[in-house]
Structure formats: C-alpha cells, structure tokens
Amino acid sequence: MPEPGRDLALLPKAHLHLHFTGSLRLSTLHELAAHHGQRLPEALTAGWPPQLSGADERGWFRFQRLYDAARACVQGEADLRRLVREAAEDDAAEGSRWLELQVDPTSYAARVGGLTPALEIVLDEAAACSRELPLGVGVIVAASRIRHPLDARTLARLAARHTGAVVGFGLSNDERRGVTEEFAPAFRIARDAGLPGVPHAGELLGPRAVSQTLDALAPTRLGHGVRAVESDIVLQRVLDAGVALEVCPGSNIALGVYPDLEHVPLRRLYDAGATVALGADDPLLFGQRLVAQYENARTLGFADEELAELARRSVRASFAPDEVKAQTLRDIDAWLA
C-alpha cells in the first residue's frame, strides 16, 4: 500500500479527457431513465460498474451498447444542461480548475432542433458554469470514427464557427474503425480556424496507430496514446513533437488494454518526460472519476512531488486561458508546500 499523503481532491489540476455522456452520475442516469421511460441494462443498475472489454469487436459492441443506452436517456435541453452542470460540479469537487468536456452534438441534435442548437446549449451551460463555479469549462467537439468522414467535416465547420467557446476538435470511438487519413480534411478545417486537434489513438491499437495519427492529423494532444511506449521510435516521435498524452488508467484496465494497474506504463511515460494529463474518460462506465486516477498514480509509487508535477503537466497541456494556467500552477505549488 502507498504511504498516505496530501489530499488529492485538494490538488489543483486540469481534466482534459472526459466524454459528455460518460460523465453522467449514475444516480442522474437512473432519474433520467425513469423520467423518460427508458429501460436500462442490468449492467447500469444492479451490476454497476459493468464488466467490460475492448479487446475485440464483441467486447467493444457491448461497451457501445451500454453507452448508447445511457445516451438515450439524455433527451432535451434541460437534460443537456444538467449533464454539463453536474460534470462541472463533480470536477470542481475533485480539485479541477479547468475541465475540457468532449461532445459529439450529432448524438443530441434530433432532440433539440439540430446540430447548432445542440452545441450551443452545451456551450451556453459551460459558460454559465465557468462564471458560477470555481473552475473553467471548455468544450471539445469530437467526430466519430464510425461515421463517414464527411460528417467529421460538418462538425469541424460547426466547431470553427464557435472557436473560443470550443477549444479543440477531436475524433473518438473505436480506433479500429475508419481510415485515419480520411479524417485529415476535417482536422485541417479545425486547424485553420485555430482549433488544436485532440484525436484518440494508441489505446486499443499500438504504436503504428500513433504514428499514423501523428502523420495524418497533426495533433496537439492524443486521447490515450499510452501504447506509444511499445516502440522507442514512436515514443521519441511523441516527445520530439511535444504532443501531450491524455492517459486514463481506469479506462485502460476496464477495457482490458492492461490486465491490472501495475502494467499501465504511466511511470515510463512520466520518466521519459512525456506531457501526461490524467483523465477519467467515461466514469459512468468505468466507475472511477479524476481523483481516482491520481490515486492510481500514488499506488504506482508516485510521491506527492510527482503527483504535483502530473497536475502541472495537465495544466500546461490544457487549452485554458493563460491567467487560469498561471493561477493553477501557483496553487499547485501551495498544495505541495
């Protein structure tokens, strides 16, 4: 067991990898399901957190089915606003000073009158949370690999029209699906509008997928990217390019990427000098929020000084305003002192 240390919920930090539906509180999901007459799978009721696997298509299908069941319970503007608000409140309670919430508005467009209203509702509530809570909230618009690349271009144009409130452009879902290079035009649209790219790569697939993503999409950060450690050459490419990695140990274990925490290569990435930002990914399905990821790092032997440095790296990798970064870095030093 690790030695007890400072309270990790009081450690100021940035949270850069949190999916919209996946951020739902379990209690809120149950309330919304009852309100809208939706029947939830047992894995989201009595069997929570569910036993998952992303090792093959069948395992990913089960993960996606549970995610879709939860998403079906978010049916209107009030639900969208509640989701944003509760995600921000939960992060603030865990010491986050800056949250980047990743959303694909396609999933909610039909229920609120279109893509633009869906995104603008999320952006409006994120702005309200930033005013009213002790953290800032930025929104990342994310396309899906299981949809046509033309859909990604549509989302990139939508994100570009909201640059500022939207802080980045992503690509999520099963990285074994779709052709990475075919999403390059969408990322060019976003990049030309000043939006950094934050695609998923290097969790379900290995270092070759990381290299392909670096070549095709010119990312600023990678969602996951943890399997870059399987190739010294690819890891060095990541380091040389200054690409930050959003590492989500709870996700890695739940999806069977690694058999247990001891195999998650967080220490190797940290010692190599990678800019690592710990993230919770989908707490609804994995059963762990952000502080649990820092607790995981402590279990792996990270001392408080190193946990503070992980928090600093998350802040530096964020798209928070400069004044938020500066104040958070000062507060990390104060936590350590």
N, C-alpha and C positions, 0 to 999 in steps of 0.2 A: 504494500500500500504506500502511496506517496505521502510525504510529510504534509501536514496541514499548513496552509499558507494564507496569504491575504484573501479577502473575499472577492471572488472572481466576478460576482454580479456588480461590484463597485468599480471594476476595472473599466475605464473608458475605452471604447472600441468602435469600429465601424463594421457593419454587417452588409456584405456585398453579394451574397448568394442566397436569396430567399424567393421562392416561387409563390405566386399570388394565391392560387387555391391551396397549395401545400402549406401555407402559413396558417390556415384555419385552426382555431381552437377546436378541440374535439367536442366540447360542450356546445359551442356555437353550431357546429355541423349538425349535431343531434337536434338542436332547436330549429334550425332551418329545414331539416328534413321533415320534421313533424309539421311545421307551418305550411310547407308546400306539398305535403302528402307524398314524399319520396321515401321509398323503401331502401335502406342501406344494407350492404352486405354485412354478414356477421363479423367479418374482419375489421369493420369500422364501428362495431358495437361491443359485443362481448369478447371478441378476440383481439382487441387492440393492445399494443401495436401489431399490425399484421406480420406474418412471416413472409418475407419477400425474397425474390432472386431476380437478378438481371443477367444471369449467366447465359440465358438462351432466349429465343423468341417467346417461348411459352411463359417463362418467368416474367419477361417484360410485359407481355399481354396482361397478366394478372395485375401487375403494378398499374398499368394504364387503365384497366377496368375499374380499379378502386379510385384512381384519380378522377376518372370521368364520373363515377357515382357521386363523388364529393362536389365536383363542379356543377352537376345538375341541380344541386341544392342552392346555388347562388343565382337568383332569378330576376333581380331587378336592381334599380338604383340604390335602394336602401340597403340591400344585401352587399352590393359592391362597396358602398361607403363603410358599412360595418366591418367588412373584411380589412380594408385599408387601416381603419382606426384601431382595430384590435391588434393587428400586426405591429403597428407603431407603438401602441401601449406596451405590448409584451417585450418589444425590443428595448424600449426605454427602461423598463423594469430590470433588464439584464445589463444595463450599462452602455447600451449603444448610444452614440452621439450622432450617428449618421446611418440611415438604412437605405439600401437600394433594393426596391421591390420589383421583381421581374414579372411582366404580364403580357399575355397574348390576347389583345382585345377581341380577336376573332371569336373566342370562346363565349363571349357575352354579348356580342353585337346584336344578335337576333332578339334579345330580351329587352334592349333599351333603345332600339331605333337605329342601329348602325355602328360601324367601326368608330367613327369620330365621337359620337356621344359616349360610347363605352370607355374610350381612352380619356375623354375629358372629365368624366365623372371621377375616374381614378385620380387624375391629376389634380382636380379641384379638392378632393378629400386629402390627398397627400400634402397639398399646400396648407390646408387648414390644420393638419396635424403638425406641420413644421412651425406654424405660428403658436399653437396651443400646448405643445408638448416639449419636453427638454431634449429634442433631437430633430434633425432634419431628415426629410424623406425625399429621395429622388426615385424616379420611375425609369425602368429599362423596358423598352418594347422588344419582345422576343418573337421571332418567327419560329415555325415548327418544321423540323426535318421531314415529317411525314406528310406535309402538304407540298404543293407544287412550288418551285422556286419563284414563279410569278407572284404568288401570294406574298412571298417574302418581300418582293419589290414594292408591293402595295403598302405593306406595313412600314417599310423603310421610308417611303414618301410621307406617310402619315406621321411617323416619328420626327422626320425632318421639319415638318410644319410646326412642331411643338418643341423644337430644340430649346433647351434651358430648363423647362419643366421635365422633359425627357432628357436623361443624362447619358444614355447609351443604347446600343442596338445589339440584340443577342440572337442566338439560334439554339433551340433546345430540343428535347425529346430524344428518342433512341438514336444514338450517333452511328449505329449500324445501318440506318435507313438514309436514303437520299445520297446524292453525289455532292460532296463538299464544294467542289469547284463551281457547281451550278448556282450556288448562293452568292458567289462573288459580286455579281452586279448589284444585289441588294445592299451588300456591305459598302460598295463604292458610293451608292446613293447616300447612305447614312454618313459615311466618312466625309463626303463633300459638303455635308451640312454641319460638320463639326462634331458628329457623334462618334465616340470611340466604339470599337467592336468588342463584344464580350461573348463569343460563341462557346458552347460546350464542346469539349474534346478531351480525350485522354482519361476516361473513366472506364467505360465499357470496352473501348478499344485501346490499343497500346501506342507506343511512341510513333509509329508510322502515321497514325491519325493526327497526332500532334503536329508532325512535320507538314502534313497536307494542309492543315488548318492555318499554320503559320504562313505557308506559301500562298494559299488561295484567298484568305480573308484578312490578313494583316492585322491580327487582333492586338488590342491593348492589354486585355486580360483573357485568361482561359477559364471557363467554368470547369472546375476539376483540374485537368492537366496532370494529375498525380502520377500517371503511368509514364510520364517522360523520364522518370528515374530508371526505367528499364533499358535505356540507351544513353550512354555517356555523351554521345554526339548530340542527340536530341535535347538532352538536359542542358548542354552547353549552349545550344541554339536559343533556348528559352532565356537563359541567363544573359547571353550577349544582347538579345533583343530587348531586355528589360520587361518582358511580359510577366505580369503577375498571375499567380495561380490561386483560384478560389477553392481551397481544399476543404472537403466536407467528410470528415472521418466517419460520422454516423451513417451517412449515405453509403460510403464505400463498404462498410461492414454489412449493412442491411441488404444491399444488393448483391452481396457475395463476391465483390471485387477482391476483397481480402477476407480471410477466414476469421480474423479477430483483430483487435486493436493493435496488438504488438506487430502485426505485419503492415500496418499503414505506414508508409515511408515518410512521415512528417519530419522526423529527426534528420533524415538525409537531405530532404529539401531545404530545411532550415539551415543546416550546417553548410550546404553548398552556396548559401547566400540568396536563395530564391525569395522573391517577394511573395510571401504566403499570407492570404487572408482566410481565416477560418470562417466557414459558413454552415448553416443548418440545413439548407436545401429545401426539404419538404418535411417539416416537423410533424405534420398531420399523419404522415405515413411511416416515418422513421422513429417517432417517439422521443426525439431529442431536439431541444432548442439550442440557442447560441452558446449560453454558458456551459452547457454540457460538452461542447467541442473544446472549450478551454480546459474543462475538467479532464477530458480525454488526453489533452496535451500534458497536463500535470501528471496523469497516470503514466504517461510515456517517459516521465523523468524531467520534464521542463520545470526549471526553477522559476520563481516569481520574476526574476530579472529577464528571463527568456520569454515568459508569458507577456510581460510588458512589451518586449520587442515584437512579439507576434501582433499585439494590438497596434503598435506603431506602424508595422508593415501594412496592416489592414487600412489604417487611416491614410497612409501615403498612396496606397493603390486605389483609393476611393475617388469618386468624382465630386466630392464635397467642395463647397466654396473654400477658398484659401483661409478665411478667418475661422471657419469651423475646424479645419485641419490644425491650424496653429493652436487654438484653444484646447483642442482634444489632446494634442501632443503634450502640452503643458500639464494637463490634468492627469495624463498617464504618469508623468514624472512625479506628480504629487502623490498618486496612489502608491508608487514604489517607495517614495520617501517616508 
